[in-house]
């Protein structure tokens, strides 16, 4: 029986959870052309590798394109040469697209929201230009659970980021193939693959509540090691008869 190194075990675990998410939520179909949002962080770099390797499987047949969206009014420096080389090492075409946003246009929304929304709009634009029918984002299980906790705590809604979201307005489907992958494993993958860190210098980063929710999730797992799976299961196990009536 073959013996695997610790590094090989980590990669196999990630691939298994990635494949499970893709199959369980039917994220990829024959003939898909998928645009990857390649930010340059560990998550998007891992997603590119995982999708590139899966695209070599005979069925379903699909193709992949990577795009890095640069926000010109934020001092976030990305090593474009590294990102291009990394994508092309897997045979994936690389596109660099620049855009910007004005935080004074809507003071009701946080700059983080406006930046994220404008990046998302840019992804739709490039996807249409490239003839893609799906956009793959690098959100993992922790991201999705943290969003669930944030929405409950700050918005008063029970919602998160689904593995598959059909955007009828844009005639595009957003998929999150790493929805079942743990962030802790992706951090190990980043070390194994020696991912090059991008220089992050965003003036609005401290205004985000996500880092606080990471601590909340860790606290819940300290209470119950299976907490993340309970939270995940709760999203498809809503017992409405045991909740207040909607008035």
N, C-alpha and C positions, 0 to 999 in steps of 0.2 A: 504494500500500500504506500502510495506516494506521501512523502513528508513535506510540509510546507513551512517556510520560514515565517516569523512573526509578521514581517512586512507583507508577504504573500497572503497571509490570512486576513490582514486588514483590507487589502484590495479585493479579495474574493468576497468578503463580507459586504463591502460597499456595492460591488457588482450584483450580488444576490438580492440585496434590498432594492437596488435600482431597478433590476429586471422585474422584481415582484411588483413594484409600483407601476411600471409601464404596462404590465400584463393585467394586473388587477383593475386598473382604472381605464384600460383600453386607450392609452395615450398616443400610440403610433399605429397608423394604418398604411396599407400598401399605396405607394404613389405620393406620400407626403413629402413636402419640401419644407424643412424646418429651419427657422432663423433662431440662432442662439444669441442672447444678450450677453456679450463677453465683457464684463466690467473690468476684469483683471484680478478680482479677488479669488480666493481659494475655491469658492463654491462654483463660480462660472468656469474656472479652469478645469475643475473636476468634471463638471457637466459636459464640457466639450469633449474630453477624453472618453467619457462613458458613452455619449451619443455616437461619437466617431467609430468606436469599436463595435457598437451594436449595429451600425449602418452596414457593416461588412457581412452581417448575417443574411442569408438568402431571402428569408421572409420574416416580416414584411420588408419590401424594398423601399427605401426612402433616402433622401439626400439632405445635407446639412450645409448651412452658410452661417458664418459668425460675423457679428457687427459689434464694434465698440463705439458707444455714443459718448462724445466728449461735450461737457457743458462749459462753454467758453468763459462764462462769468464766475466760475468757481475754481480756485487754485488747486485743483485735483490733478496731479501729474501722473500720467500713465506712460509706461514704457511701450510705446506703440510697436517698436521694432521687435521686442520680446513677444508681444501678443500675436503679431503677424507671423513670426517664426514658429511659435507654438501651434497656432491653428494650422498652418501649412504643413507642419510635420505630420499631421494626421490626414493631410489631403483636403483640408477644409478651407474654402475661399474666405479671405478676411476683408472686411469693409470698415473704414473709419468714417463716422458721420458726426458732424459738429452742429450743436444747437445752443440755445441759451434761454433764460427766463428772467422776468422782472418781478422780484418779490413784492414790489409796491402795487402791482396790478390787482391783488386780492389779499388784503390784510386779514381777512377772516381765516385764511388758510396759512398753515405754517410753511416756511421756505422749504422744509424737507418734503412736504406734500407736493408743492408746486414743482420742485426739481424732479421728483419721482414721476409726476404726471407728464411733464414735458419729455422726460427720457422715454416714457412709455409711448407717447405720441410719435417720437422719432423712430421707435422700433416698428410701429405700424407702418410708417412711411417707407422705411427700408424694406420691410417684408413685402409690401405691395409692389415696390420697384423690382424686387428679386423674384416675384412670382411665388412667394411662400404662402402656404395656407395655415401654418402653425408657428407660434413663437414659443420657444422653450426658455424658461427662467430658472435660475439656480437656487430657488428656495428649497430648503430641506425641512425635515420634520420639526426641528426646533423653531424655525422661522414661523411655520404654520401654527404651532401651539402658542408661541409668544403673541402672534397676531390675535388668536382667539382670546387670550387673556386680556390683551390691550383693548379689544373691542367690547368685551364684557365690562371691564373696569371703567373705561373712559367714554365709550359711546352708548352703553346700555343696550347693545345688540349681541345676539349669539351668532357670530359669523366669523369666517376666517378666509384663507386663500385656498380654494379648492384645487385638487390635482389637475382638473380639467375645467376650463371655463370658455364657453362659446360666446364670443363677442359679436352678436348679430349686427350691431350698428356698423362694425368695421369688416364684417364677413371674415373673421379671423378667430382662431382658437388658441388660447393660451394654455400651455401644459407645464407642469412642474414634475419632471421625471424623477427628481430626487426627493419626492415627498415622504418616502419612508426611510431615508438615509439620515443617520444621526450626525449632528455637527461635530461631535467628539471624534468620530471616525474620519470625517473630512479634514480635520486638523492634522490627524496622523498621516493621511494621504498627502497633504501639503508638504509635510516633512519628508516623507518617502520620495516624493517626486521633486523635491527642492523647488517648489513654486517660488518665483521671484515676487516679493511683496511690492505693491504699488505705493507711491507716496500719497498718503491720505491727509489732506489739509483743508477740511471743509469747515467754514465758519459757523455753520448751523448744526453741526453734528451733536453738540451738547444739548440741543433742544429736543432730542428724540427720547422717548420713554422706553425704547426697545431694550437698552442695556439693563434698565431696572427690571423688566419682565424676564430677562435671562436669569436674574437672581431669584425671582419669584418661582420660576420653573425648577431651579435647583433646590429651593426650599421645599417645594412639593415633593420632589424626588427623595429628599432626605426623610420626609414623613412616610412616603410610600415609594419604594424603588420602581414600582410599576405604574407610577402616576402618569407618565407620558402616554402610556397605552390606554389608561382609563380616560384621559382627556380626549385622546383621538377617537376612542369608541363612542364617547358621549355625543360627538357631532353627527352620528348616524343612529343614535338611540335616544331620541327626544320623546319623552313620555308626556305628551301635551295634556293628558287628562289629570296629571299631577301638578300642573302649573296653573297660575291664575288665568281666568278667562280673558280673552282679548276683547277689550271694550272699544 
